[in-house]
Amino acid sequence: MSLTHTVGLLTHPDREWESIRQDSESVSKLYIGHILILALIPAVAGFVGTTQVGWQIGDGAVTRLTVTSGLQLSALFYAAMLAGIYVLGKFIDFFAATYEVKDRTPRGVTLAAYTATPMFLLGVFAAYPNIWVNMAVGLVAVTYAVYLLYEGLPILMKIPEDRGFMFASSVLTVGLVMLVALLAISVVIWSVGIGPVYIH
């Protein structure tokens, strides 16, 4: 099962990346056993946090989303995470030839999925929608995800560390561009009426 790698990535990532490489899971198995399950954590936590707990700015009233609005946005966020992992994975496979990866087995989605693991797990903090807490936790999650990317890519692709560093930097750049694109798409979606509906 893919979830067995989760603890290993947090405790001994080097050995776990080697184990992941040997597993050679199919994309469908990876989605069923890892991505579909873990991506639910931030989506469900975000739904609970925005519709049941709510947030407060200064001494103002607590603000929440309606259940319908929260459900819509959580579902869109979940779908975006699933699609984002797949698209980033395909970019990684495309870049593999550029960085002279000799093993042509597609491992892009595997790398993207396991690299995102800290962000999935720490997404549980979205159940408490405090901006400072969420920013601090988000920073920790992203930092460890970037570490996993730089650590895991040379192992998974079986390339020298110096080439792996350049490859990982390219992947990180694409990831940042995708994030900006996702924010832009969110603005467009909100402008056509699928936006947050608040309860004060």
Secondary structure, 3 states (H helix, E strand, C coil): CCCHHHHHHHHCHHHHHHHHHHHCCCHHHHHHHHHHHHCHHHHHHHHHHHHHHCECCCCCCCEEECHHHHHHHHHHHHHHHHHHHHHHHHHHHHHHHHCCCCCCCCCHHHHHHHHCHHHHHHHHHHHCCCHHHHHHHHHHHHHHHHHHHHHHHHHHHCCCHHHHHHHHHHHHHHHHHHHHHHHHHHHHHHHCCCCCCEEC
